[in-house]
Amino acid sequence: MSRLIPEWNLITESNPKSPISEGYRILRTNIEFSTIDQSLQVIMVTSSKPNEGKSTTSANMAVAFAQANKRVLLIDADLRKPSQHHIFGQSNRSGLTSALFKQKDLHEVIQHTNTENLSVIHAGPTPPNPSELLSSKQMATLLATTRDMFDVIIIDTPPILSVTDAQIVATQSDGVVLVIDSGRVKKDEALKAKASLGHVNAKLIGVVLNNINRKNSDAYSYYYEDVNEA
């Protein structure tokens, strides 16, 4: 059994009846119904800058989809500062980089979690060339293979304003969720993040606002509105 490290909050697993867990289920439902004509199977999660909650959001989204009886794969593609192995209390000795460098077979780097239907590929050892690795043919092949294995694939990527990695992964994804800390990120930074996604024709399906300062807030909210209005 994997052990959760206390400082990381996987609330959808530890307290599924909480209001915040319900918020993640609402997020899941909104994503499922955000497009009519196109399937959203591969969903990328990013933020404008570090420490906005993108990794926690990715993990809780993955659990929420798995709780809806979807076969879910969570991929930690933040190869520079990975977090998912901390959240799930698992080993990061091998992972995405191991598979992309062909040091391990795909099935060897997919780890099961305490949540039924949820599997994870952790980042693995830090490579010298994260951007090149994420844009490689091996990455495209891995995503094509896992599309046949899972109903939903959620990819945790680095902040989009920090490095090009998120833009690269966005071109391989069906939709993008942008996580913004409303207490730290200024409007112009949010607009820059949105513009960066637009430069690669990424489909922005929603924005998660963390730490909203309002009465009775669960410090979590999800919006469809344009970032100009958020």
C-alpha positions in Angstrom: 0.0 0.0 0.0 1.3 3.5 -0.8 1.7 6.0 1.9 0.5 9.6 1.6 3.0 12.2 2.9 1.0 14.5 5.2 2.1 17.8 3.7 0.5 16.9 0.4 -3.3 17.0 0.3 -5.1 14.4 -1.8 -8.4 15.3 -0.3 -10.6 13.5 -2.9 -9.1 10.2 -1.5 -8.8 11.0 2.2 -12.1 12.9 2.6 -14.3 12.3 -0.4 -17.4 13.8 1.3 -15.8 17.2 1.9 -16.9 20.3 0.0 -13.6 20.6 -1.7 -13.8 17.1 -3.0 -17.2 17.9 -4.3 -15.6 20.9 -6.1 -13.2 18.5 -7.9 -16.2 16.4 -8.9 -17.8 19.5 -10.3 -14.6 20.2 -12.2 -14.7 16.6 -13.6 -18.3 17.0 -14.7 -17.6 20.4 -16.3 -14.7 19.0 -18.2 -16.7 16.1 -19.5 -19.4 18.5 -20.8 -17.1 21.3 -21.9 -17.2 20.1 -25.5 -19.9 18.2 -27.5 -18.2 17.3 -30.7 -14.7 16.4 -29.5 -13.6 13.8 -27.0 -11.3 15.1 -24.2 -9.2 12.1 -23.4 -5.8 13.7 -22.8 -6.0 16.7 -20.4 -3.0 18.8 -19.6 -2.8 20.8 -16.4 -0.5 23.8 -16.0 -0.1 27.1 -14.1 1.3 30.4 -14.9 4.2 30.1 -12.4 5.3 27.8 -9.6 3.4 27.0 -6.4 -0.1 27.6 -7.7 -1.5 24.2 -6.9 -1.3 22.6 -10.4 0.1 19.3 -9.1 -2.4 19.0 -6.3 -5.2 19.8 -8.8 -3.9 17.2 -11.3 -3.9 14.5 -8.6 -7.3 15.3 -7.2 -8.8 15.5 -10.8 -7.3 12.1 -11.5 -8.9 10.6 -8.4 -12.2 12.3 -9.2 -12.3 10.7 -12.7 -11.3 7.3 -11.3 -14.1 7.5 -8.7 -16.5 7.9 -11.7 -15.3 4.4 -12.9 -13.0 5.8 -15.6 -9.7 4.1 -16.3 -7.3 7.0 -15.5 -3.6 7.5 -16.0 -1.9 10.4 -14.3 1.5 11.4 -16.0 4.0 13.6 -14.2 5.5 15.4 -17.1 7.1 18.1 -14.8 10.5 16.6 -15.4 12.3 19.6 -13.7 10.4 19.6 -10.4 8.2 16.5 -10.1 5.6 16.2 -7.3 3.3 13.3 -8.0 5.6 10.7 -6.3 5.4 12.9 -3.1 1.6 13.2 -3.3 1.1 9.4 -3.7 4.1 8.4 -1.5 5.7 6.3 -4.2 9.1 5.8 -5.7 10.4 8.0 -8.4 13.4 5.8 -9.3 11.9 5.1 -12.6 9.1 6.7 -14.6 8.4 8.7 -17.7 12.1 9.5 -18.5 12.9 5.8 -18.0 10.3 4.8 -20.6 11.3 7.6 -23.1 15.0 6.6 -22.9 13.9 3.0 -23.4 15.5 2.0 -20.1 12.1 0.5 -18.9 9.1 -0.9 -20.7 5.9 1.1 -20.4 4.2 -1.4 -18.2 7.2 -1.3 -15.8 6.8 2.4 -15.1 3.0 2.4 -14.6 2.3 2.3 -10.9 -1.0 1.5 -9.2 -2.4 3.6 -6.5 -4.8 3.2 -3.5 -7.6 4.5 -5.7 -9.3 1.9 -7.8 -8.9 2.6 -11.6 -6.1 5.1 -11.1 -2.6 4.5 -12.3 0.4 6.9 -12.3 3.6 7.3 -14.3 5.9 9.4 -12.2 8.5 11.6 -13.8 11.6 9.4 -13.1 15.2 10.6 -13.0 15.7 14.2 -14.1 17.0 14.4 -17.7 19.4 17.0 -19.1 17.0 17.8 -21.9 13.3 17.9 -20.7 11.9 19.9 -23.6 13.5 17.8 -26.3 12.4 14.6 -24.5 8.8 15.8 -24.3 8.7 16.7 -28.0 10.3 13.4 -29.0 8.8 10.6 -31.1 9.0 8.4 -28.0 6.6 10.7 -26.1 4.2 10.7 -29.0 4.3 6.9 -29.2 3.8 6.6 -25.4 0.7 8.9 -25.5 -0.7 7.0 -28.5 -0.3 3.7 -26.7 -1.8 4.9 -23.4 -4.8 6.3 -25.3 -5.7 2.7 -26.1 -5.2 1.6 -22.5 -7.0 4.3 -20.5 -10.2 6.4 -20.7 -8.7 9.6 -19.3 -5.0 10.7 -19.3 -4.1 13.7 -17.1 -0.7 15.3 -17.6 0.9 17.5 -14.9 3.3 19.9 -16.6 5.7 22.7 -15.5 4.4 26.3 -15.2 3.8 27.6 -18.8 5.6 31.0 -18.2 8.7 29.3 -16.8 9.8 26.9 -19.6 8.5 25.7 -23.0 7.6 22.2 -21.7 3.9 22.9 -21.2 3.5 24.4 -24.6 5.1 21.2 -26.1 2.7 18.9 -24.2 -0.3 21.1 -25.0 0.1 20.4 -28.7 -0.3 16.7 -27.8 -3.3 17.1 -25.6 -7.0 17.4 -26.3 -7.5 20.2 -23.7 -5.8 22.3 -21.1 -6.8 23.3 -17.6 -4.9 26.4 -16.3 -4.5 26.7 -12.5 -4.2 30.2 -11.1 -3.6 31.3 -7.5 -5.9 34.3 -7.2 -3.9 35.6 -4.3 -0.5 35.6 -6.1 -1.0 35.9 -9.8 -1.7 39.3 -11.4 -4.1 39.6 -14.3 -1.3 40.4 -16.8 0.4 37.1 -15.8 -2.8 35.2 -16.3 -3.2 36.7 -19.7 0.4 35.9 -20.7 -0.2 32.3 -19.7 -3.4 32.2 -21.8 -1.5 33.8 -24.7 1.3 31.2 -24.4 -1.3 28.5 -24.9 -2.8 30.3 -27.8 0.5 30.5 -29.5 0.5 26.7 -30.0 -3.3 26.6 -30.7 -3.9 24.7 -27.4 -7.6 24.3 -26.4 -8.1 26.0 -23.1 -11.1 24.2 -21.5 -11.1 26.0 -18.2 -9.4 27.9 -15.4 -9.1 26.7 -11.8 -8.8 29.6 -9.3 -7.2 28.7 -6.0 -7.3 30.7 -2.8 -10.3 32.8 -3.6 -10.9 35.3 -0.8 -14.6 35.2 -0.2 -16.9 34.2 2.6 -17.6 30.5 2.9 -15.1 29.8 0.1 -13.6 26.4 -0.2 -10.5 28.1 -1.7 -11.3 26.4 -5.0 -13.4 27.5 -8.0 -13.6 26.6 -11.7 -14.5 28.9 -14.5 -15.3 28.5 -18.2 -15.1 32.3 -18.8 -12.3 33.8 -20.8 -9.3 34.7 -18.6 -9.9 38.3 -19.5 -13.1 38.1 -17.3 -11.7 35.8 -14.6 
